[in-house]
Amino acid sequence: METPEGLQQHQSMNQPRTPLYRGSLSPKLAAEVSAAALRNAHRLIEDARVLVSACRYPTAITLAVLAIEEATKAELVRLIVSATKPKVLKEAWQAFRNHAIRQSDFMREVLSVVSANPELVKPDLGPIEEMLTVFKELGLYVDLTPNGEDYDEPARRLGNAAEHAKVFVDIAARFVGGKTAASVRAMELWLEHLGSAQTAGALARWKAAMEAEGLKS
């Protein structure tokens, strides 16, 4: 029979999860969230560098991916600000909290950084697509190989990937470093121009308004 303490622990583990907030955001709060997400992204990059120095390459790569995700949040939060309809608001929160980076999107971001900073990649490391098609799960979890005949674990897959990890973290750092937290005014202009309809024309007007006020879009 479980002790009262054991029962209490069991009950606490089975308590329903605290509901996540899914309502609207003011431009001021959204700007604070944008800045916080970017700060967190920089923290993750710093932690990843520490892990590379400690030869903990799988986890370093995982944190680099997480840093890219957090930096992306700094921009995605504005979709919540401009969401005026329940369906659009729901989709905006899903985009903000969906941490899965599709391979095509991820590689597009990686390749854009690489093309602007070719010195990051050494030819002897192999094709960039092959080297960097790694996701956070590869640095964290054990799983079966695709044919089901063997298992895979981070230490086997990435345990000796010193150069790959260093390059990957550097690329993630360049990506994060290229992002800017949105100001309150930027969020206000986003709501003003894209609150009613998120069209190409509305986006162009927002960018023009940002430029007119000397803000980075």
N, C-alpha and C positions, 0 to 999 in steps of 0.2 A: 504494500500500500504506500502511495506517495505521502510524504510529509506535507504539512500545511505550506511550508516554504516551497517545496517542489511543485505543489498544486498552483501556488501563486505564480511561479515562474512559467508554468505551462499555460496558465490562463493569459498571462501578459504576452506570450509569444503568439497566441491565437486571437488577440484583440484586433478588430478591424483597423486597417491603415488609416491614418489621418487624411481626410480628403485634400487633394491638391487644389489650390486656387485656380480658377478658370475664368475669372471675370475680366472686366476691362482694366486698363492701366492709364493713369494720367501721364502726360509727357514728362513731368518731373520725375515720377517714380520709374518710368521706362528708361530715362537717361541714367538714373542711378543703377538700375539693373545692368544696362549696357556697360557702364564703367566697371561694375563688380565682376561681370563675366570676363572682361578683358584682363582685369587684375588677376583673376583666378587662372586664366590661360598663361599669363607670365609666370605665375607661381608653379604651375605644372611643368613648364619648360625648365625652370630652375631645378626642380626636383629631378627631372629627366637627366639633366646634365650631371647631377650628383650621382645618380644611378649608373650612368656611363662610366664615371670615374671609378666607381666601385665594381665595375665589370658585371653589373646586373643588367645585361643588354635586353632581355625580353621585356622586363617591366619598364625600362627606359623607353622602348618603342611604344608600349601601351600608353604611357603618360604623354608622349608626343602626340599620339592620335587624340587623346582626350583634350589636349591643349588646343588643337585645331577645332574640335567640336565647341569648346567654350568660346573661342574667339568668334566663331560663326554666330553664336547666340547674341553677341553684342550687336549684330545687325538684324537678326531675326526678330528681336523684341519689338521692333517698330511695326511689324505686321500686326501685333496685338493692339497697338495704339490706334491703328487705322481701321480695325475691324468693328464695323457698326451693326452687323447682322449676326445673330446667334451661330449660324452655320459657319460663317467666315471666322468668327472668334474661336470656335472650337477647332477649326483647322489650323489657325495661327498658333494656338497653344500646343497642338500636336506637333507642329513643325518645330516649335521652340524646345519641346521636351523629347523629341525623337532623336536619340543619340546615334542612330545608325547612319553611317556615311556610306552611300552607295558607291560601289567601286568606280563607276564612270565619273561621278562627281568628285570623288576623292582624288583620282588620278589627274583630273583636269586642274584641280587646285595645285597639286604637287608639281605638275609639269609647267604651270604658269610661273611658279617660284623658280624652278630649275632653269627655265628659259631666260629669266631675268638675272640669274646668278649661276652661270655655267661653271664657275670655279668650284662650286660645291661638289661636283660629281667627277670622280676619277674614272677614266675609261676602263681600267682593269677591274672595276667593281661590277661590270656587266651592265646590261640594258636597264635603264632607270625604271621602266615598267615592271620588269621582273624583280628588281631589287626592292621597290617600295610598295608593291602590292601586298601590304601587310596591314592587318587590322588589329584592334586592341585585343580581340579574343586570342590571337596567336601568342600573345605575351602573357596570358593569364591562365588559360584552361587546357586541360587534358581532354583529348577526344580521339575518335577512331579515324584512321586514314580513309579516303574516299572509297577504296575497294573493300574496306572492312577486314583486312587481313593483318593489320598492325595498329598500334596506337601512336599518337603523337602528343608531345608535351613541349612546353616552351623551351626547356633546357636543351632538348634534342634539336629543335628546329632553329632556335635563335641564340643558343647558349654561347656560341663562338663568333657571333656576328658583330665583332667590335667595330670595324670600319663602317658596316652598314648602319649600325645604331647611331654612330657619331654623325654620319651624313643625314640620316633621317631626322635626328633631333635638330640639326642645323637648319634643315629645310622647314621643319615645323616652326622653329624660332623666327625664321624670315617671314613665314606666313603670319604668325601672330604679331610680329613687329610692324607689319604693313597695315594692321587694322587700327582704327581710331574709334574710341567710344563716342557715341552720339551725345550731343549737348541737348539741353532742354529745348533750346530754340530750334534745333534741327528736328526734334520730335514734334514740336508745334507746327512747323512747316510741313512735315510729312502728313500729319493729321489734316491740315488745311487743304492740301492738294490731292491727297489720296484717300481721304476719309470717305468720300462718296463713291469713288470708282477707281480701282487700281488698273489704269490703262497706260499704254505707252506714252500717250500725250500727257497724262497726269504726272507720270514719272519725269518726263522732260521738263514740265513746268516746275516741279519740285527742285530738280537739279539747277534750273535757271535761278530760282529764288534763293537757293543755297549759295550759289556763286555771287549773286547780287549782294548778299550779306557777308561775303567773305568766309563762308563755312565750307568745310570739306564734305562732299556727298559720299 
